[in-house]
Amino acid sequence: MKEIFALDIGTRKVMGIIARQAEEQLEILDVDIMEHISRPMFDGQIHSIEEVVKTVKKIKENLESRLHKKLNKVGVAVAGRNLVTFKEKITRELPAEAELDYQLVRDLELEAVEKIIADADSHLSQFHCVGYSPVYYELNGSRISNLIGHKGQNVSVEVIATFLPRVVLDSIFAVLKKAGLELINITLEPIAAINAIIPFEMRHLNILLVDIGAGTSDLALTREGVVFAYGMVPEAGDEVTEAICEKLLVDFTTAERIKRLLQSHKEIEYEDIWGKKRSIKSEQIKEGIIPRIRALAGSIAKLALDLNAGPPQAVVGVGGGSLTYNLINELAASFNIEADKVGIRRPSAIKGIKDNTNRLTGPESVTPLGIAIMTAQASGLRFIDIEVNGIKLNMLDFYQKKDILGALILSGIDNKKLHPRPGLALTVKINNELKVVKGTMGEPAKVILNGKPAPSLSCKIKPGDVIEFYDAKDGEDASALICDLSDIKPVRVIFNQEALEINAPVVMNDERVTPDTPVADRASIKTLALTLREVLVSKDININTLNEKQILININNQPHLLTQRNFTLLLNGSSVNLDTLVNDSDLIDFLPDVATFYKIKDVVNIPKVSERIRINVDGKDIDIEIEPVQIFMNGKQVRPEEFLVDGADIKVYYLQERQVILSEIFRYIDVDPQRLKGKTMKILVNDQPAGFTTPLAEGSQVKILFEELNKEVI
């Protein structure tokens, strides 16, 4: 089996473990522990990278020499003091029967992360979101472990988003790189500790785990089967050591030695800063440091009570600092719980560990063993080196799910830039009917992975990948001209035998507009009836040249106002005026050079002829209609074809019975004027002389004779 290398880089010491996964247990092959020569770390934070590198290199070399092979990959943990977590719950209503897919769930999770970032204080600007994890999902109000593939109307997710300061990660990366090590797994120290010492079957209890080191005290809380909170107190064993420094005037290294001897020696000899050798009873030192120990316990309890909203059921201490004199009792007092509910757990309580070195016995070994376990299982976090838009990044992920979307979020690219915002729509009323003109959808973000277009944002990435990101282009807001609206259709007519499409008049918000007028949002648009006047204008006919004269006539004492024109305008064969309305498929005839004058028949309702008589004129049979009316204009009987004159007084008599008179034959025959020269016309009806008013009957024989003046000629 392949060996793994795990490192716990602490404030005071560094521990390296070589282990190997053998069947169902982790076999510890070798351990190397070294204290930093100076104090290159304070409160879990690396201050002197070079000094820490020296310690790490020495441990690496020691293990390599005993293992007889090179070590180049390592798993580590980041101090909990650098961890910032935020929780957020997002709820979304879904369309009926919508199936939840990966992208929809991912978008919901990212929405929660974005809300955390948007609502966070300004200090978070110096942090990077290194990942997030869903705490739980809800579908239609009920908890569910996985949403993908389900359908529902209401979906919720709560996430914990995790943030680390850039300086923390950069310092760890720098140390490992200078030591010739590649980071293959990383976790948070409290996660490593709780995964090692608090198994899943214990997590239904409300337990507080406190990993007390030299510089920090890291907290993790369990309840209802999950780890629901993490925290950090920037105080730990070094505070007690510094109290000894102040009381005895010794350097930090001497004070650290004195602290470790308190439990096993009644009297301790030491040398102060003046070089004088001194001796002091342990009880005296204990009395002097109790206030500092009580303060440390109080700080831990205060944070835990805030996170837990009350005292936990039990407190488990790990880490070298948990051995500090009387700290366990002070923790019990600070939480106001029984002393037997606070205790220290040692590596012997960790299942699945076989320690061939027999050196990992104290509580300070719990976290390093947790790091080794998570490195062997690859269950911690992994960093990969990537590049986004020319910036080199180390990408951290809780589930080893490395995709382009995660890399973009890490680089600080706003999720809103991934998807285009559709352009705003125009909402208008057209003839009182609501219509929507949609904006454009825009263009999605463009992502180039190693010089080629990425298949999707969920595409997995690997170390060394280079990503180029181009923002999504938002859609354009809807815009339209009046002529673009499909509901405003042109009127189709035949004008002088030519097919035309003519735009009807349009008003927008009660103002007349042209076809190229931009449509306003929420406008009220109405089409008006099209008149012949607008048809002529559309044909570039100068309306001002068309003259119309009105004449007043009386028909049976009823006045009528008529318009005579210097042109002819017909609609479907009938003479009409310029303001006549036009409909689809109408036939329009416009004759600009043919004047329009009214005849009597245009204004008088003449019933259709239903009776005729046949007579013979000079040997030719003629059918004569029996007129149902008699018409007089200005006292003179006239025919319906007679033109009207201004001021005409028209009398119309509708006859029940009447005879045809001789003069009516001239509607049907023509008399050659040449035959009348020097002659007079004589008419015979049935061989009897007749006048123009002589009645005619069916079969009447009419002869027209021309006689020389003063002579009788047949």
C-alpha positions in Angstrom: 0.0 0.0 0.0 1.1 3.6 -0.7 2.3 5.6 2.3 0.9 9.1 3.0 2.7 12.0 4.6 0.7 14.3 7.0 1.9 17.5 8.7 0.5 19.4 11.6 2.2 22.8 11.6 1.4 24.2 15.0 2.3 27.4 16.8 4.9 25.7 19.0 5.7 22.4 17.2 5.5 20.6 13.9 4.5 16.9 13.8 5.0 14.7 10.8 3.3 11.4 10.4 4.0 8.6 7.9 1.0 6.3 7.6 -0.4 3.6 5.4 -4.0 2.4 4.9 -4.1 -1.3 5.6 -7.5 -2.9 5.1 -9.8 -1.1 7.5 -7.2 0.6 9.7 -4.6 3.3 9.3 -1.2 2.0 10.2 1.2 4.6 11.7 4.7 3.9 10.4 6.7 6.7 11.7 6.4 10.0 13.5 8.7 13.0 13.8 8.1 16.0 16.2 10.1 19.2 16.4 9.6 22.5 18.1 10.3 25.7 16.3 13.7 27.0 17.1 12.3 30.5 17.7 8.7 31.7 17.8 7.9 32.0 14.0 4.2 31.6 14.6 1.8 33.5 16.9 -1.8 32.4 17.5 -1.7 29.9 14.7 -0.5 32.4 12.1 2.9 32.0 10.3 5.0 35.2 10.8 8.4 33.9 9.6 8.0 31.6 6.6 11.7 30.8 6.5 11.9 29.6 10.1 8.8 27.4 9.6 10.4 26.0 6.4 13.5 25.0 8.3 11.4 23.0 10.8 9.3 21.4 8.1 12.4 20.5 6.0 14.1 18.9 9.0 11.1 16.7 9.7 10.8 15.8 6.1 14.5 14.8 5.9 14.3 12.8 9.1 11.4 10.8 7.9 12.9 10.3 4.4 16.1 9.0 5.9 14.2 6.4 8.0 11.7 5.6 5.2 14.4 5.4 2.5 12.3 7.2 0.0 11.6 10.8 -1.0 8.5 12.6 0.3 7.0 15.1 -2.2 3.2 15.1 -1.4 1.6 16.0 1.9 -1.7 16.6 3.6 -2.0 19.5 6.1 -4.5 21.4 8.1 -5.2 25.1 8.4 -5.7 26.6 11.9 -9.3 27.2 12.8 -8.6 30.8 13.8 -8.5 31.6 10.1 -11.9 30.2 9.4 -14.9 32.4 8.8 -18.3 30.8 8.1 -21.7 32.2 7.2 -25.0 30.4 6.9 -27.8 31.4 4.6 -31.2 29.9 3.6 -32.8 30.5 0.2 -36.3 29.6 -0.8 -37.6 29.6 -4.4 -41.0 29.0 -5.9 -40.9 26.7 -9.0 -43.3 26.3 -11.9 -45.7 23.4 -11.5 -44.2 20.0 -12.5 -40.7 21.6 -13.0 -38.0 18.9 -12.6 -35.0 19.9 -10.5 -31.7 19.4 -12.3 -28.1 19.9 -11.4 -28.0 23.5 -12.8 -31.1 24.6 -11.0 -29.9 23.2 -7.6 -26.4 24.7 -8.2 -28.0 28.1 -9.0 -30.0 28.0 -5.8 -26.9 27.2 -3.7 -25.0 30.0 -5.4 -27.8 32.4 -4.8 -27.4 31.6 -1.1 -23.6 32.1 -1.3 -24.1 35.4 -3.2 -26.5 36.6 -0.5 -23.9 35.9 2.1 -21.3 37.9 0.3 -23.7 40.7 -0.4 -24.8 40.9 3.2 -21.3 40.4 4.7 -19.5 43.2 6.5 -16.8 45.1 4.7 -14.0 43.1 6.4 -14.9 40.2 4.2 -13.3 41.9 1.3 -10.0 40.6 2.5 -11.3 37.0 2.4 -12.0 34.6 -0.4 -14.9 32.3 -0.6 -13.1 29.0 -0.8 -16.2 26.8 -1.0 -19.6 26.1 0.4 -21.5 23.1 1.5 -25.3 22.5 1.7 -26.4 21.9 5.3 -29.8 20.6 4.2 -32.4 20.8 1.4 -36.2 21.2 1.7 -38.8 20.2 -0.9 -42.3 21.5 -0.3 -41.4 22.1 3.3 -39.9 18.7 4.0 -36.2 17.9 4.5 -34.6 15.8 1.7 -31.0 14.7 1.2 -30.9 15.2 -2.6 -33.1 17.5 -4.8 -31.9 16.4 -8.2 -34.6 14.6 -10.2 -37.5 15.6 -7.9 -40.5 17.8 -8.7 -42.1 20.4 -6.4 -43.5 23.8 -6.1 -41.3 25.1 -3.2 -37.6 24.3 -2.7 -35.1 25.6 -0.1 -31.4 25.1 0.7 -29.3 26.2 3.6 -25.6 26.5 3.0 -22.4 27.2 5.0 -20.0 29.3 3.0 -16.4 29.2 4.2 -13.9 32.0 3.9 -10.2 32.1 4.6 -7.9 35.1 4.6 -5.6 35.2 1.6 -2.5 35.6 3.9 -3.2 32.3 5.7 -3.4 30.3 2.5 -0.5 32.1 0.9 1.8 31.4 3.9 1.0 27.7 4.0 1.5 27.4 0.2 4.8 29.3 0.5 6.1 27.0 3.3 5.2 23.8 1.4 6.6 25.0 -1.9 9.9 26.0 -0.3 10.1 22.7 1.5 9.6 20.8 -1.9 6.2 19.5 -1.0 3.0 19.4 -3.1 -0.2 19.9 -1.3 -2.6 17.0 -2.0 -5.1 17.4 0.8 -6.0 20.1 3.2 -8.5 20.4 6.0 -9.3 22.7 8.9 -7.9 21.7 12.2 -11.2 21.4 14.1 -12.6 19.3 11.2 -9.6 16.9 11.4 -10.0 16.7 15.2 -13.7 16.1 15.2 -13.5 13.5 12.4 -10.9 11.6 14.4 -12.3 11.7 17.9 -16.1 12.2 17.6 -17.5 9.4 15.4 -20.8 9.9 13.5 -22.8 7.8 16.0 -21.9 10.3 18.7 -22.9 13.4 16.8 -26.6 13.1 17.7 -25.4 14.5 21.1 -24.8 18.2 21.7 -21.0 17.9 22.1 -18.4 20.7 22.1 -15.0 19.7 20.9 -12.2 22.1 21.9 -8.8 21.7 20.3 -6.5 23.7 22.5 -3.1 24.3 21.0 -0.4 26.8 21.8 -1.8 29.7 19.9 -5.5 29.1 19.3 -8.5 27.1 20.7 -10.6 25.7 17.9 -14.2 24.8 18.5 -16.7 22.5 16.8 -20.2 21.7 17.9 -22.4 18.7 17.0 -26.1 18.2 17.3 -28.7 16.0 15.5 -26.1 14.1 13.6 -24.2 17.0 12.0 -21.4 19.4 12.8 -23.4 22.6 12.8 -20.9 25.3 13.9 -17.2 26.1 14.1 -15.4 28.8 16.0 -12.0 30.0 17.2 -10.7 31.7 20.3 -7.3 33.4 19.7 -6.1 32.3 23.1 -4.6 29.0 24.2 -1.6 27.5 26.0 0.7 30.4 25.1 -1.4 32.7 27.3 -0.5 30.6 30.3 3.1 30.4 29.3 3.3 34.2 29.0 1.7 34.5 32.5 4.6 32.4 33.8 7.1 34.6 31.9 5.6 37.7 33.6 5.5 36.1 37.1 9.0 34.6 37.1 10.8 37.0 34.6 11.9 34.1 32.4 12.1 33.8 28.6 9.3 32.0 26.7 11.2 28.7 26.3 12.0 28.5 30.0 8.4 29.3 30.9 7.1 26.6 28.5 9.4 24.1 30.3 8.1 25.2 33.7 4.5 24.9 32.6 5.0 21.3 31.5 6.6 20.4 34.9 3.8 21.8 37.0 1.8 18.5 37.1 4.8 16.3 37.9 7.1 18.4 40.1 6.4 19.9 43.5 9.3 22.3 43.2 10.9 23.6 40.0 14.3 25.1 39.4 14.9 27.7 36.7 17.1 30.5 35.6 15.7 34.1 35.3 16.5 36.7 32.7 19.4 37.9 34.9 21.0 34.5 34.8 20.3 33.8 38.4 19.3 30.3 39.4 16.1 30.1 41.4 13.7 27.6 42.8 9.9 27.9 43.4 7.2 25.6 44.6 4.7 24.5 41.9 1.8 25.5 44.0 3.0 29.1 44.0 3.1 29.1 40.2 -0.3 27.5 40.0 -1.8 30.2 42.2 -0.3 32.9 40.0 -1.6 31.5 36.7 -5.1 30.4 37.8 -6.6 33.8 36.8 -5.2 33.4 33.3 -6.4 29.8 33.0 -9.9 30.9 34.3 -9.9 33.7 31.7 -9.0 31.2 28.9 -11.8 28.9 30.0 -14.2 31.9 30.1 -13.3 32.9 26.6 -13.9 29.4 25.3 -17.2 29.1 27.1 -18.4 32.5 26.0 -18.0 31.7 22.3 -19.4 28.2 22.7 -22.5 29.5 24.5 -23.1 32.0 21.7 -22.7 29.3 19.0 -24.7 26.7 20.9 -27.3 29.1 22.5 -26.6 27.4 25.8 -24.3 24.9 27.5 -23.5 21.7 25.6 -24.2 18.2 27.0 -20.5 17.5 27.1 -17.1 19.1 26.5 -14.3 17.1 24.9 -10.8 18.6 25.1 -7.9 17.7 22.7 -4.6 19.3 21.9 -1.6 19.9 24.1 -3.2 22.9 25.7 -6.0 20.7 27.1 -3.4 19.4 29.6 -3.0 22.8 31.1 -3.3 22.7 34.9 -6.9 22.8 36.1 -8.3 24.0 32.7 -10.8 21.1 32.5 -12.2 22.1 35.9 -12.4 25.7 34.9 -14.2 24.8 31.7 -16.8 22.9 33.7 -17.3 25.9 36.0 -17.5 28.3 33.1 -20.3 26.2 31.5 -21.9 25.5 34.8 -22.0 21.8 34.1 -20.9 18.8 36.1 -17.1 18.2 36.1 -17.6 14.6 34.8 -19.1 16.0 31.6 -15.8 17.7 30.7 -12.8 15.6 29.8 -9.8 14.9 27.6 -9.9 12.3 24.8 -6.7 10.6 23.7 -5.7 8.8 20.5 -6.6 5.5 22.1 -10.2 6.5 21.6 -9.8 6.8 17.8 -11.0 3.7 16.0 -9.1 2.2 13.1 -5.7 3.4 14.2 -2.7 1.1 14.6 0.3 3.1 16.1 3.4 1.1 15.4 5.5 3.9 17.0 3.7 4.0 20.3 4.5 7.7 20.4 1.0 9.1 19.7 -0.5 8.8 23.1 -1.3 12.3 24.3 -4.2 14.6 23.3 -1.8 16.7 21.3 -1.7 13.8 18.8 -5.5 13.8 18.0 -5.4 16.5 15.4 -2.3 15.2 13.6 -3.9 11.8 13.4 -7.1 13.4 12.1 -5.1 15.0 9.3 -3.5 11.7 8.5 -6.9 9.9 8.4 -8.4 12.6 6.1 -5.3 12.6 3.9 -5.4 8.8 3.5 -9.1 9.0 2.7 -8.7 12.1 0.6 -11.7 13.4 2.5 -10.3 16.8 3.3 -9.9 19.6 0.9 -7.6 19.8 -2.1 -5.9 22.8 -3.6 -5.1 22.9 -7.3 -3.1 25.6 -9.1 -5.2 27.3 -11.8 -5.2 30.5 -13.7 -8.3 32.7 -14.3 -7.9 35.7 -16.6 -4.2 35.8 -16.0 -4.4 35.6 -12.2 -2.9 32.5 -10.6 -5.1 30.9 -7.9 -5.0 28.1 -5.5 -8.4 26.6 -5.5 -9.9 25.0 -2.4 -12.9 22.7 -2.5 -14.7 20.7 0.2 -15.7 17.8 -2.0 -13.0 17.7 -4.6 -15.6 18.7 -7.1 -13.5 21.1 -9.2 -15.5 22.8 -12.0 -15.2 26.0 -13.9 -18.0 27.6 -12.0 -16.2 27.1 -8.7 -13.0 28.6 -10.2 -14.9 31.6 -11.4 -16.4 32.3 -8.0 -13.0 31.9 -6.3 -11.6 34.5 -8.7 -14.2 37.0 -7.6 -16.3 36.9 -10.7 -19.9 37.8 -9.9 -22.4 35.0 -10.6 -24.5 37.7 -12.3 -21.9 37.9 -15.0 -22.3 34.3 -15.9 -25.8 34.6 -17.3 -27.2 37.4 -19.4 -30.0 39.5 -18.1 -32.8 39.4 -20.6 -33.7 42.8 -22.0 -36.8 44.4 -20.5 -40.0 44.0 -22.4 -42.3 46.7 -23.7 -45.9 46.4 -22.5 -48.4 48.2 -24.6 -52.1 48.2 -25.3 -53.1 48.0 -28.9 -56.7 48.7 -29.6 -57.4 48.0 -25.8 -55.7 44.6 -26.0 -52.6 44.1 -23.9 -49.5 43.1 -25.9 -45.8 42.4 -24.9 -42.8 43.1 -27.1 -39.9 41.0 -25.7 -36.4 42.2 -25.3 -33.5 40.1 -26.6 -32.1 37.2 -24.4 -28.5 38.4 -24.6 -25.4 36.2 -25.0 -24.2 33.8 -22.3 -20.8 34.1 -20.8 -17.9 32.8 -22.9 -15.4 30.5 -21.2 -12.2 29.3 -22.7 -10.5 26.4 -21.1 -6.9 25.8 -22.2 -7.5 27.6 -25.4 -10.7 25.8 -26.3 -14.3 26.7 -25.6 -15.5 25.1 -22.4 -18.4 22.6 -22.9 -20.2 23.9 -19.8 -19.6 25.6 -16.5 -19.8 22.2 -14.8 -16.8 21.0 -16.8 -14.2 19.5 -14.4 -10.8 21.3 -14.2 -7.4 20.0 -13.2 -4.1 21.4 -11.9 -2.5 23.9 -14.3 -5.7 24.6 -16.2 -5.9 28.1 -17.7 -9.4 29.7 -17.9 -10.3 32.8 -19.8 -13.7 34.3 -18.9 -15.7 36.9 -20.9 -18.8 38.4 -19.2 -22.2 37.5 -20.5 -23.7 40.2 -22.6 -27.1 41.4 -21.3 -30.0 41.4 -23.6 -31.1 44.6 -25.1 -34.3 46.1 -23.8 -37.2 45.8 -26.2 -37.6 48.5 -28.8 -40.0 48.8 -31.7 -41.4 51.2 -34.2 -45.1 51.5 -34.8 -44.6 49.8 -38.1 -43.0 46.8 -36.3 -46.1 45.9 -34.4 -47.7 42.9 -35.9 -51.1 43.8 -34.6 -51.1 47.0 -36.7 -51.7 45.7 -40.2 -51.8 47.7 -43.4 -55.0 48.0 -45.4 -54.8 46.2 -48.7 -56.7 47.9 -51.6 -56.7 48.0 -55.4 -55.9 51.5 -56.5 -56.3 52.2 -60.2 -55.8 48.5 -60.8 -52.6 48.4 -58.7 -52.4 46.4 -55.4 -51.4 48.6 -52.5 -50.7 48.2 -48.8 -51.4 51.4 -46.9 -50.8 52.1 -43.2 -53.8 53.1 -41.3 -53.5 56.2 -39.1 -52.2 55.5 -35.6 -52.4 57.4 -32.4 -50.2 56.7 -29.4 -51.3 58.2 -26.1 -53.8 60.3 -28.0 -51.2 61.8 -30.3 -51.0 61.1 -34.0 -47.8 59.1 -34.9 -46.0 58.0 -38.0 -44.9 54.4 -38.8 -41.3 55.2 -37.8 -42.2 56.5 -34.4 -40.6 54.6 -31.5 -43.1 52.7 -29.3 -43.2 53.9 -25.7 -43.5 51.5 -22.8 -47.1 51.2 -21.4 -48.4 53.2 -24.3 -52.0 53.1 -25.4 -52.0 52.6 -29.2 -55.1 52.8 -31.4 -55.5 52.5 -35.1 -57.9 54.9 -36.8 -60.1 54.2 -39.8 -58.4 54.8 -43.2 -60.0 57.4 -45.5 -59.6 57.9 -49.2 -57.8 61.2 -48.4 -55.0 59.2 -46.7 -54.9 56.8 -49.6 -54.3 59.6 -52.0 -51.6 61.2 -49.8 -49.8 57.8 -49.6 -49.7 57.9 -53.4 -48.0 61.4 -53.3 -51.1 63.1 -54.7 -51.3 66.7 -53.8 -54.7 67.0 -52.1 -54.5 70.8 -52.4 -55.0 70.7 -56.2 -58.2 68.8 -55.9 -61.1 71.3 -55.9 -64.6 70.6 -54.6 -67.6 72.9 -55.0 -70.7 72.6 -53.0 -74.1 73.1 -54.5 -77.4 73.4 -52.8 -80.5 71.9 -54.3 -84.1 71.1 -53.1 -85.8 67.8 -53.8 -89.5 68.0 -53.0 -88.7 70.9 -50.7 -85.9 69.1 -48.9 -82.5 70.8 -49.1 -79.5 68.7 -50.2 -75.9 69.8 -50.1 -73.7 68.2 -52.9 -70.1 68.5 -53.7 -68.9 68.7 -57.3 -65.2 68.0 -58.1 -62.6 68.6 -60.7 -61.7 65.0 -60.4 -63.5 61.6 -60.2 -63.2 59.3 -57.2 -65.0 56.0 -57.1 -65.1 53.4 -54.3 -66.2 50.0 -55.5 -67.8 51.8 -58.5 -69.6 54.5 -56.6 -68.7 58.2 -56.5 -67.6 59.1 -53.0 -65.9 62.0 -51.2 -62.4 62.2 -49.8 -63.4 61.3 -46.2 -65.1 58.1 -47.1 -63.7 55.1 -45.1 -61.7 52.4 -46.8 -61.6 48.7 -46.0 -59.6 45.7 -47.0 -60.1 44.6 -50.6 -61.8 47.9 -51.7 -61.5 49.0 -55.3 -60.5 52.6 -55.7 -60.6 54.5 -59.0 -59.1 58.0 -59.1 -59.3 60.0 -62.3 -57.6 63.4 -61.7 -58.6 64.8 -65.2 -62.2 63.7 -65.2 -64.5 66.1 -63.3 -67.4 64.8 -61.3 -70.8 66.4 -61.8 -74.1 65.1 -60.3 -77.0 64.1 -62.5 -80.6 63.9 -61.2 -80.5 60.1 -61.1 -77.5 60.4 -58.6 -79.7 62.1 -56.0 -83.2 60.9 -56.8 -84.4 57.5 -55.9 -85.9 56.1 -59.0 -87.6 52.8 -58.8 -86.5 50.1 -61.2 -88.5 49.8 -64.4 -90.7 46.7 -64.4 -93.0 47.5 -67.5 -92.3 48.1 -71.2 -94.3 48.6 -74.4 -93.3 47.7 -78.0 -93.9 50.2 -80.8 -92.7 50.5 -84.4 -90.8 53.5 -85.6 -90.3 53.7 -89.4 -90.5 50.0 -89.6 -88.2 49.2 -86.6 -89.5 47.8 -83.3 -88.5 49.7 -80.2 -89.1 48.6 -76.5 -89.9 51.7 -74.4 -89.7 51.6 -70.6 -92.7 52.9 -68.7 -91.1 55.5 -66.3 -92.4 55.2 -62.7 -91.7 58.9 -62.0 -92.0 62.3 -63.5 -89.2 64.8 -62.7 -89.3 68.6 -63.0 -86.3 70.9 -62.5 -87.1 74.5 -62.1 -90.6 73.8 -63.6 -89.4 72.0 -66.6 -89.8 68.2 -67.0 -86.4 66.6 -67.3 -84.9 63.2 -67.7 -82.9 61.5 -64.9 -79.8 61.9 -66.9 -80.0 65.7 -66.7 -77.1 67.4 -64.9 -77.9 69.3 -61.7 -77.3 73.1 -61.4 -76.8 75.1 -58.2 -80.0 76.2 -56.7 -82.1 73.6 -58.7 -85.7 73.0 -57.4 -86.5 69.4 -58.1 -90.0 68.0 -58.0 -90.4 64.2 -58.2 -93.7 62.6 -58.8 -94.0 58.9 -58.3 -96.7 57.6 -60.7 -99.0 54.7 -60.0 -100.2 54.5 -63.7 -99.1 56.5 -66.7 -99.0 56.4 -70.5 -95.9 56.7 -72.7 -96.0 59.8 -74.8 -94.5 60.4 -78.2 -91.5 62.5 -77.1 -90.1 59.5 -75.2 -89.1 57.8 -78.5 -86.2 60.2 -78.9 -84.4 58.4 -76.0 -84.2 55.5 -78.3 -83.7 57.0 -81.8 -81.4 59.6 -83.2 -82.6 62.2 -85.8 -80.0 63.3 -88.3 -79.8 67.1 -88.1 -78.9 67.3 -91.8 -82.3 66.1 -92.7 -83.9 69.1 -91.0 -82.1 71.7 -93.1 -84.8 73.7 -94.9 -87.4 71.2 -93.8 -89.9 70.6 -91.1 -90.5 67.3 -89.3 -93.9 65.7 -89.2 -94.8 62.7 -87.1 -97.7 60.3 -87.7 -99.1 57.8 -85.1 -101.1 55.1 -86.6 -101.3 57.3 -89.8 -102.7 60.2 -87.8 -100.8 63.5 -87.2 -99.4 63.5 -83.7 -97.6 65.9 -81.3 -94.9 65.3 -78.7 -97.5 64.5 -76.0 -99.5 62.1 -78.1 -100.0 58.9 -76.1 -98.4 55.7 -77.4 -99.7 52.2 -76.8 -98.5 48.7 -77.4 -98.1 48.2 -81.1 -98.4 51.9 -82.1 -97.0 52.6 -85.6 -94.9 55.8 -85.7 -93.7 57.5 -88.9 -91.4 60.5 -89.1 -91.7 62.6 -92.2 -89.6 65.6 -93.4 -91.4 68.3 -95.5 -90.0 71.2 -97.5 -90.8 74.5 -96.0 -94.0 75.7 -97.5 -94.2 72.5 -99.5 -95.6 69.2 -98.7 -93.2 66.4 -99.3 -93.6 62.8 -98.4 
